[in-house]
Amino acid sequence: WECFFWPLVRHALEVAHVNFEVYTDRRKYEMKRCREFNTIKGYIGILLLFIIDLLSFWLSTSVLLSWFTRSKYFFPIPQLPIRPAQLLTPKGGDAGALGNYGINVGPMVVSWLFRFLNRKVEEGTASAMASALGARKRKEKDEMKRARKEEKAREKEARRDARRSAGVAREEREKAAAALRRANNGADSTGGDEDGYDSSGSDGESSYVSYSGMTASNVTRSNLGTTDGSRDGDDVMGTSSDFNDLD
């Protein structure tokens, strides 16, 4: 018997181990997503799924062991028997020995109810995660828009500052050029006045010299004329005196 059932038991253990690994990985991934999205509904859904899975495992174990033994720790399975004798004698006649046999569909109904609840809770959890993901994307989109607006504002302010700096630099260059032109004009006017003063001074000196020469020549001529006149007068007086002497 041991050699006959051992391959079956080993295969069942391997299948159970694989299912347990898949189940734990799935729940770990769901918990990770809930932690990333920080959704309370997701945490509640994962907790409900864990409880439903535990109840379903308890039900399956109880049904399997009920074929061999009975215990108070089994899942409280409702008794919903379906008797084949009722199908054979619809009018309520005596079914004989078949009337003592029936099929309890209670575990199947409870198992179907657990699967239905599991599916609904999974859908609610997925919807909560999707809502959290949508809210996160909207938040990131709003942050990107705000960052883009701030970047555009900074670029606009930088361009304004650059234009302002360029205007100030241009004004300074214009002021420097104007000051340089004024300095050059002042230097040119000062040089022209000095040249005019020198020319006027030389003209004055030449006119003074000419006037002085003219005056000296006139004085010389007047002196000469006076001398000649005095000589003529003397001659005249001499002549008259000579005439007087002759007389």
Disulfide bonds with the S-S distance in Angstrom:
none
